[in-house]
Amino acid sequence: MSKICQITGKKAMIGNNVSHSKRRTKRTFDVNLFTKKFYYVEQDCWIVLKVSANGLKVINKKGLDAALNEAVAKGYCDWKSIKVIG
């Protein structure tokens, strides 16, 4: 899997390192990703998602089912890419 949040769709940005002498070199700003295990009550199983810190806040606010349905509707992930454990 790549470095993309499955809930919010956030991915790495590209920018510059700027030194004291103002020389610029390319760098990436990576997303604050976590591999988290969630209990999905509607399906009665555990799932593993790669979520950002902001994605965790979205899940806490809306609930796992609503956040997953919204992410699938927006195209950030699909049901096949969600890893099911047990």
N, C-alpha and C positions, 0 to 999 in steps of 0.2 A: 504494500500500500504506500501511497505517496504521502507527503506532509500536508494533508488537507483535512480540515475538520469535517466530520460527517454530519454535523448538526447545523453549523453556521456557514459552511463552505469557505471559510477563511483559508488562504494559502500564503506561501512566502512572497514577500515583496522584494524588489531589487532596488538598491540605492548605492550610495557612495560612502566609503570611509574618507574622511577629510582630515588630513594631518595638520599640524601646526603651521606648516608652510603652505597650506591650502592645496596640496596635491590630492587628487581624487583617484581612488581605486574602487572597483566594483565590489560589492558585498551583498549578501542576502539577509533580510530580516525574517527569521523563521518564526512560525506560529508557536505559541505556548501549548503544545499538544500533550495529552495524556492518553494512555490506553487504559480505559476503565471498564469494569464489569458491572452491568446493571441487571436487576431482576425485572423482567418484563411481565407484569401481572396479567395482561390481556392474553398472552400466549402461554403463560405458566412455564417460563424458561429463563435461563440466564443468557444475556447477549454481551458481546464485547464491541465497544465502539472506540474510535479514535476521536476524541473531542478536545476542543480548546478550553481554556479557562472561561471564556465567554459562553461557550457551548454548555458548560456545566451550570452556569447561572441560568441559561435558558431552560434547561431541563428542570432545575429546581423551581423555576417560576411557573412554567406551563405544564409540567409533567412529562414523563417519558413518551407516552403514546402520542400526545399532541405534538411534541417536538419532532418525533420521528415522522409522523404524517406530514407535517409542514416541510421537513427536509426532503422527503421523497417528492412532494408536490413541486418544490422549487428545483429539484434535480441535483441536489448536493450529494445524495446517496440513493441507492435502490435497495430493495428488499433482499436481493441476491448477495450484495456486498456486506450485509450485516452478519457477523459470525455468531452462530448459535451454539451455546454450550449446554449439553444435556437436555 
